[in-house]
Amino acid sequence: MVVLAGLGTFSSALAAETNPINPDMAPGDALRIGLNAFKNGDIPDALNALNFAADKGLVSARWKLAEIYANGDGVDRND
């Protein structure tokens, strides 16, 4: 049981060291990553993932980006 907990911690640390966005990623996956990053206060990673999803045509990612900039959530406010 302790080994499994240790493996989970290791895999989480390993995932944090890699860029989660790749060119073949589904836009929905990028949106999920972006929203989680935003929730955790990681604005640069959130913007990267949300911009990727928005560029792939995901309207919900465009909406979230607009909301972030309109509210100035971790970025300069920009209507």
C-alpha positions in Angstrom: 0.0 0.0 0.0 2.8 2.4 0.8 4.5 1.5 -2.5 1.3 2.5 -4.4 1.1 5.8 -2.6 4.8 6.5 -3.5 4.2 5.7 -7.1 1.3 8.1 -7.3 3.5 10.9 -5.8 6.2 10.0 -8.3 3.9 10.1 -11.3 2.4 13.4 -10.2 5.9 14.9 -9.9 6.9 13.5 -13.3 3.8 14.9 -14.9 4.5 18.4 -13.5 7.9 18.4 -15.1 6.6 18.0 -18.6 4.7 20.3 -20.8 1.1 18.9 -20.9 0.2 20.5 -24.2 1.3 18.8 -27.5 0.2 19.5 -31.1 -1.8 16.3 -31.3 -3.8 16.9 -28.1 -7.6 17.1 -28.4 -8.9 20.6 -27.7 -11.1 19.4 -24.9 -8.1 17.9 -23.1 -6.3 21.2 -23.4 -9.4 23.0 -22.1 -9.4 20.7 -19.0 -5.7 21.3 -18.4 -6.2 25.0 -18.8 -9.1 25.2 -16.4 -7.3 23.1 -13.8 -4.1 25.3 -14.1 -6.3 28.4 -13.7 -8.0 27.0 -10.7 -4.5 26.2 -9.2 -3.3 29.7 -9.9 -0.9 28.8 -12.6 -1.9 31.6 -15.0 0.9 31.1 -17.6 0.1 27.4 -18.1 -3.6 28.1 -18.1 -3.2 30.7 -20.8 -1.0 28.4 -22.9 -3.6 25.6 -22.7 -6.6 27.8 -23.2 -5.0 29.5 -26.2 -4.2 26.1 -27.7 -7.8 25.0 -27.3 -9.2 28.3 -28.6 -6.9 28.2 -31.6 -8.3 24.7 -32.4 -11.8 26.3 -32.4 -13.1 25.4 -29.0 -15.6 28.2 -28.2 -15.6 27.5 -24.4 -11.9 28.1 -24.3 -12.3 31.4 -26.1 -15.0 32.3 -23.6 -12.8 31.5 -20.6 -9.9 33.6 -22.1 -12.3 36.5 -22.6 -13.5 36.2 -19.0 -10.0 36.0 -17.6 -8.9 39.2 -19.5 -12.2 41.1 -18.9 -11.8 40.4 -15.1 -8.0 40.9 -15.0 -7.6 37.4 -13.3 -3.8 37.2 -13.1 -3.4 39.3 -16.3 -3.7 43.0 -17.2 -7.4 43.8 -17.6 -8.4 44.1 -21.2 -11.9 44.2 -22.5 
